[in-house]
Amino acid sequence: MVQTSGRAALRAQGRRAAVPGGRQPSGTRHPLVAVAMVLPLACVLVVVFGGWEAVMTQASSVVGMLGR
């Protein structure tokens, strides 16, 4: 068991060192990237559930929480 945890730690270090461009990932992404990722899912939910008003209500709630 001790050996496997040591190997896992070495693999994790190797992954961090193998970032293209040599930069360390900060753990955050640009807000436009996040919007581009979420927008298709939001459109699918609107079509599937037919609830434009519900989607808008949820979106305004999220915007309100992010504004804090």
C-alpha positions in Angstrom: 0.0 0.0 0.0 2.9 2.4 0.8 4.4 1.7 -2.6 1.3 2.6 -4.5 0.9 5.9 -2.8 4.5 6.8 -3.6 4.0 6.0 -7.3 0.8 8.0 -7.4 2.6 11.0 -5.9 5.3 10.7 -8.6 2.8 10.5 -11.3 1.0 13.6 -10.0 4.3 15.5 -10.0 4.9 14.4 -13.6 1.5 15.6 -14.7 2.1 19.0 -13.1 5.5 19.3 -14.8 4.1 18.3 -18.2 1.9 21.4 -18.7 2.4 22.8 -22.3 4.2 26.1 -22.3 5.8 25.4 -18.9 3.2 27.4 -16.9 1.6 26.0 -13.8 -2.2 25.9 -14.1 -3.9 28.3 -11.8 -7.1 26.4 -11.4 -9.3 29.2 -12.9 -10.5 29.7 -16.4 -11.5 32.8 -18.3 -15.1 33.7 -17.8 -15.7 33.7 -21.6 -14.5 30.1 -21.7 -16.9 29.2 -18.9 -19.8 30.8 -20.8 -18.8 29.0 -24.0 -18.9 25.7 -22.1 -22.2 26.3 -20.4 -24.2 28.0 -23.2 -24.8 24.8 -25.3 -26.0 23.0 -22.2 -28.4 25.8 -21.4 -29.8 25.8 -25.0 -30.4 22.0 -24.7 -32.2 22.4 -21.4 -34.4 25.1 -22.9 -35.4 22.9 -25.8 -35.9 19.7 -23.7 -37.9 21.3 -20.9 -39.4 24.2 -22.9 -38.8 26.5 -20.0 -37.2 29.8 -21.2 -38.6 31.6 -18.1 -37.2 29.0 -15.8 -33.8 29.2 -17.5 -33.8 33.0 -17.2 -34.7 32.8 -13.5 -31.8 30.4 -12.8 -29.4 32.5 -14.9 -30.4 35.7 -13.0 -29.9 33.9 -9.7 -26.4 32.8 -10.8 -25.5 36.3 -11.9 -26.7 37.7 -8.6 -24.5 35.2 -6.7 -21.5 36.0 -8.8 -22.0 39.7 -8.2 -21.4 39.4 -4.5 
